[in-house]
Amino acid sequence: MKKKLSIGHMILQGIRSLRDKMVLWCISKLFAWALVLTLSIRKRYRMSHNNGIAARGEARIVDHPEFPAHDFFTPGRVFQARLRHASATFLDDAMNCIRSCSIKLADQDLDSPFDMEMNTGRINLFWSAASFLQFAKLRKQAFGVEYHDYYRKYPQGLEGAKDSLRRNPSSFQNLRYHSLTPYLFTGKDGIQRYAKYRIRPFDDAPETGITPDLSDWDTCNQRVLPHETRTRNYLKDEYKERVAKGGAKYMLQIQSRIAADDDSPEIFNNQIPWDDKVYPWHDLAVVDMHEILSWKESLRTSFSLNNLPKSLGIIPAKSIYDYNSLNYMRSHSEIARKARLFSYKLLGYPPEIPDDENRNVSEWLGKE
């Protein structure tokens, strides 16, 4: 009798597991098509991070890696590369925003052997597909204030925002950007590991734009400060000048840990950084950008978590509550990227962000 109950329990668990995976798949596909219909085609927008600038250059794997050996990250290997900085969600560089750095190890609009998307801060505002959907649902954008309801309902999201927002940094280049959610890493030794990535300035210059002891209201209020003299494009203008004068140089780094059968799910929680004394950061590649892309090239440059070797890919997710479901959902948004690129051919490119339009907005208001 006990054996039958055990078999029945296993079957029930299998059915529940399959159901959870199907729900995750369906929600991911529906979300991707919602992006297509509301943003990609009609508005020609990315899901977020529309306020950006891109450059091309190269990335060179370090000569003497201290991380586990991997066939893709061969010492001294050189890649043509693109890198894009952006601010989320607003179009104004002088607002209190999360800043991003995305890198593509190819000089291509979409395809590449390795893409990685990173944001400022060591912890995130949301930690699963389910929490991200709440983040999107509770957004109420009103001239620089948008996530008050979400932060009130999810205080851990508020802490993530306090850690991630950067107001008036002196440059995109001197910030620290983290992948946050871990990825697979199976090296030459065949041992399964997990890995996180970050990028910092090559000279390790101090990070700017951090506001200490940010209040709850100031976290919600991302507006430009009164009497602000910086323009809506000051960070992008600074980056253009920096690249033109001598380039923008970075160090891409990696943090890894061996996978174990009894690992706690919390090791995948992007709100809990790994202890860097136990799992130290190691230099991975020197990244050097030497040419700014045109506005249209920047718009066409897209990044995808599907552009990863299998041995460095995303970690499978079991449900919308799984911490790895964030990357799963992002990987299923490929159709939105392709739809946006198609919209440029169909409707033309959005205009560049002007210096002299309304502040504290998240949409292009200029004319073509």
C-alpha positions in Angstrom: 0.0 0.0 0.0 2.8 2.4 0.9 4.5 1.6 -2.4 1.4 2.5 -4.4 1.0 5.8 -2.4 4.7 6.5 -3.1 4.2 5.9 -6.9 1.0 8.0 -6.9 2.8 10.8 -5.1 5.6 10.7 -7.7 3.1 10.9 -10.5 1.3 13.8 -8.9 4.6 15.6 -8.4 5.4 15.0 -12.0 2.1 16.4 -13.1 2.5 19.5 -11.0 6.0 20.0 -12.2 4.9 19.8 -15.8 2.0 22.2 -15.1 4.4 24.7 -13.5 6.7 24.6 -16.5 3.8 25.0 -19.0 2.6 28.0 -17.1 6.0 29.5 -17.2 6.3 28.8 -20.9 2.8 30.3 -21.7 3.4 33.4 -19.6 6.8 34.0 -21.2 5.3 33.7 -24.7 2.3 35.9 -23.9 4.6 38.5 -22.4 6.9 38.5 -25.5 3.9 39.0 -27.8 2.5 41.7 -25.5 5.9 43.5 -26.1 5.6 43.0 -29.8 2.1 44.6 -29.9 2.5 47.4 -27.4 6.1 48.4 -27.8 8.1 46.8 -30.6 5.8 47.5 -33.6 3.6 50.4 -32.6 6.2 52.5 -30.7 9.5 51.0 -32.0 10.7 50.7 -28.4 12.8 48.2 -26.5 11.2 46.7 -23.4 13.2 49.2 -21.4 16.6 51.0 -21.6 15.6 53.0 -24.6 17.9 55.9 -23.6 21.3 54.6 -24.7 24.5 54.9 -26.7 26.6 52.2 -28.3 30.2 51.7 -29.4 32.3 49.2 -31.1 35.8 47.9 -30.3 37.2 44.6 -29.1 37.4 42.3 -26.2 40.5 40.2 -25.4 40.5 37.3 -23.0 43.2 37.7 -20.4 46.5 35.9 -20.9 46.6 34.1 -17.6 43.0 33.4 -16.4 42.5 32.5 -12.8 39.0 31.2 -13.3 38.3 27.5 -14.4 39.5 26.8 -17.9 36.8 27.0 -20.6 37.0 26.3 -24.4 35.2 29.5 -25.2 37.3 31.8 -23.0 40.7 30.8 -24.5 43.6 32.9 -23.1 44.4 35.7 -25.5 41.4 35.2 -27.7 40.2 38.4 -29.4 36.6 39.2 -30.3 35.2 42.1 -32.2 32.7 43.6 -29.8 29.9 46.1 -29.3 28.9 47.7 -26.0 25.9 49.7 -25.2 25.2 51.9 -22.2 21.7 53.0 -21.3 19.5 54.5 -18.5 16.2 52.8 -17.5 13.4 53.7 -17.8 13.5 57.4 -18.6 15.1 59.4 -21.4 16.8 61.9 -19.2 20.4 61.3 -18.2 20.1 63.6 -15.2 17.4 61.6 -13.5 18.0 59.0 -10.8 18.0 55.9 -12.9 19.4 52.4 -13.1 22.3 52.4 -15.6 23.1 49.4 -17.8 26.0 48.0 -19.8 25.4 45.3 -22.4 28.2 43.6 -24.3 28.2 41.6 -27.5 31.3 39.7 -28.6 30.7 40.4 -32.2 30.3 43.6 -34.4 26.8 42.6 -35.4 23.3 44.0 -34.9 21.9 40.8 -33.3 23.9 37.6 -33.8 27.0 36.9 -31.7 28.5 33.9 -29.8 28.2 35.7 -26.4 25.9 38.5 -25.1 25.7 39.7 -21.6 23.4 42.3 -20.1 24.3 44.0 -16.8 22.9 46.7 -14.6 24.2 48.9 -11.8 23.8 47.6 -8.2 24.6 44.3 -6.6 20.9 43.3 -6.0 17.9 43.6 -8.2 14.4 45.1 -7.9 12.7 41.8 -8.8 13.8 38.2 -8.4 11.5 35.9 -10.5 9.1 36.1 -13.4 6.3 36.3 -10.9 7.8 39.3 -9.1 8.7 41.0 -12.4 5.1 40.7 -13.6 4.0 42.5 -10.3 6.7 45.1 -11.0 5.2 45.7 -14.4 1.6 45.6 -13.2 2.1 48.1 -10.4 4.0 50.6 -12.4 2.3 54.0 -12.5 4.5 56.5 -14.4 3.8 60.1 -13.6 6.7 62.4 -14.5 9.5 60.7 -12.8 7.6 58.8 -10.1 6.6 55.3 -11.1 7.1 52.4 -8.7 5.7 53.7 -5.4 3.0 51.1 -5.2 5.4 48.3 -6.0 8.0 49.4 -3.4 5.2 49.7 -0.7 4.0 46.1 -1.5 7.5 44.6 -1.9 10.1 46.3 0.4 12.8 44.0 -0.9 12.3 45.6 -4.3 12.7 49.0 -2.6 16.1 47.9 -1.2 17.1 46.7 -4.7 16.3 50.1 -6.1 18.3 51.9 -3.4 21.3 49.8 -4.3 20.9 50.1 -8.1 19.9 53.7 -8.8 22.6 56.2 -9.8 22.0 60.0 -9.9 24.3 62.2 -11.9 27.3 59.9 -12.4 30.2 61.6 -14.1 30.4 58.9 -16.8 28.8 55.6 -17.9 32.3 54.2 -18.0 33.2 54.5 -14.3 30.2 52.6 -12.9 30.0 48.9 -11.9 27.5 46.7 -13.7 26.4 43.2 -12.6 24.6 40.3 -14.4 22.9 39.6 -11.0 21.3 36.3 -11.9 23.8 33.4 -12.4 24.4 31.4 -15.5 25.7 27.9 -16.3 29.5 27.3 -16.5 30.8 24.0 -17.6 34.6 24.2 -18.2 37.2 21.9 -19.7 37.2 19.8 -16.5 33.5 18.9 -17.1 32.5 20.1 -13.6 29.2 22.0 -13.5 29.5 25.4 -12.1 27.4 28.6 -11.9 28.8 32.0 -12.9 28.0 35.7 -12.5 29.5 38.5 -14.5 30.3 42.1 -13.9 32.2 44.9 -15.7 34.1 47.8 -14.2 36.5 50.5 -15.4 39.8 49.1 -16.4 41.6 51.5 -14.0 39.2 50.7 -11.2 38.3 54.4 -10.8 35.9 55.2 -8.0 32.2 54.7 -8.8 30.2 57.9 -9.1 26.4 58.6 -8.9 25.8 56.7 -5.6 23.5 58.4 -3.2 24.1 57.3 0.4 21.2 56.8 2.8 18.6 57.3 0.0 15.1 57.8 1.6 12.1 55.7 0.5 10.5 58.8 -1.2 13.7 59.8 -2.9 14.0 56.3 -4.3 10.5 56.6 -5.7 11.1 60.1 -6.9 13.5 59.8 -9.8 12.9 63.3 -11.1 15.6 65.7 -12.2 16.7 67.9 -9.3 15.5 71.5 -9.1 17.8 73.9 -11.0 19.6 71.0 -12.8 22.1 72.4 -15.3 23.0 69.0 -16.9 21.2 68.3 -20.2 19.1 65.3 -21.0 22.0 63.8 -22.9 25.0 64.7 -20.7 26.1 61.1 -20.1 25.9 60.2 -23.8 27.7 63.4 -24.7 30.5 62.7 -22.2 30.8 59.1 -23.5 31.1 60.3 -27.1 33.9 62.7 -26.0 35.6 60.0 -24.0 35.7 57.5 -26.8 36.8 60.1 -29.3 39.7 61.2 -27.1 41.2 57.9 -26.2 38.5 55.2 -26.0 36.6 53.6 -23.1 38.4 50.7 -21.4 36.8 48.1 -19.1 37.6 44.9 -17.3 35.0 42.1 -17.7 35.1 39.8 -14.7 33.6 36.5 -13.7 32.6 34.8 -10.4 32.0 31.1 -10.2 31.0 28.4 -7.8 30.7 24.6 -8.1 27.2 23.2 -8.3 26.0 20.7 -5.7 22.9 18.5 -5.4 22.0 20.0 -2.1 22.5 23.7 -3.1 19.9 26.0 -1.6 17.6 27.7 -4.2 18.8 31.0 -2.6 22.1 30.8 -4.4 20.1 31.8 -7.5 18.4 34.7 -5.7 19.6 37.9 -7.3 18.9 39.8 -4.1 21.6 37.8 -2.3 25.2 38.5 -3.7 27.7 35.7 -3.4 30.4 36.2 -0.8 33.3 37.5 -2.9 35.7 36.3 -0.3 34.6 32.7 -0.8 33.8 33.2 -4.5 36.3 35.8 -5.7 35.9 37.9 -8.9 38.5 37.0 -11.5 39.5 39.0 -14.6 38.0 37.6 -17.7 38.5 40.0 -20.6 39.8 43.5 -21.4 37.2 45.4 -23.3 38.2 48.5 -25.3 35.7 50.6 -27.2 37.2 53.0 -29.8 34.3 54.1 -32.0 30.8 55.4 -31.3 28.0 53.9 -33.4 25.6 56.1 -35.2 22.1 56.6 -33.7 20.6 54.1 -36.2 23.3 51.5 -35.6 22.8 51.9 -31.8 19.1 51.3 -32.2 19.7 48.2 -34.3 22.2 46.8 -31.8 20.3 44.2 -29.7 21.3 41.7 -27.1 19.9 38.2 -26.4 20.5 35.6 -23.8 20.1 33.1 -26.6 23.5 34.3 -27.8 25.4 32.1 -25.4 27.3 28.9 -25.8 25.4 25.9 -24.3 28.0 25.5 -21.6 27.5 29.1 -20.6 23.8 29.3 -21.1 20.9 30.1 -18.8 19.9 27.8 -15.9 16.7 25.9 -16.4 13.7 27.2 -14.5 10.8 25.2 -13.0 8.1 27.8 -12.5 7.3 31.5 -12.5 8.5 31.6 -8.9 11.9 30.0 -9.6 14.7 32.6 -9.4 16.0 31.4 -12.8 12.7 32.2 -14.4 13.8 35.8 -15.0 16.4 34.7 -17.5 14.1 32.1 -18.9 11.4 34.8 -19.7 14.0 37.1 -21.1 15.3 34.4 -23.4 11.8 33.9 -24.8 11.5 37.6 -25.8 13.4 37.1 -29.0 10.3 37.8 -31.1 10.1 41.3 -29.6 13.6 42.2 -30.6 13.1 41.0 -34.1 9.8 42.8 -34.4 11.4 46.1 -33.3 14.1 45.7 -36.0 11.3 45.0 -38.5 9.4 48.1 -37.3 12.4 50.3 -38.3 12.1 49.1 -41.8 8.3 49.5 -41.8 8.0 52.8 -39.9 11.4 54.3 -39.9 13.7 55.0 -36.9 12.6 57.0 -33.9 14.2 60.4 -33.7 17.2 61.1 -31.5 16.6 62.3 -28.0 16.7 66.1 -28.0 18.3 68.3 -25.3 15.5 70.8 -25.1 12.3 68.8 -24.6 10.3 68.0 -21.5 12.3 66.5 -18.6 11.2 63.4 -16.5 9.6 61.5 -19.4 10.0 58.0 -20.7 8.8 58.4 -24.3 10.1 60.2 -27.4 8.1 63.4 -27.9 10.1 64.8 -30.7 9.2 64.9 -34.4 11.0 62.9 -37.1 
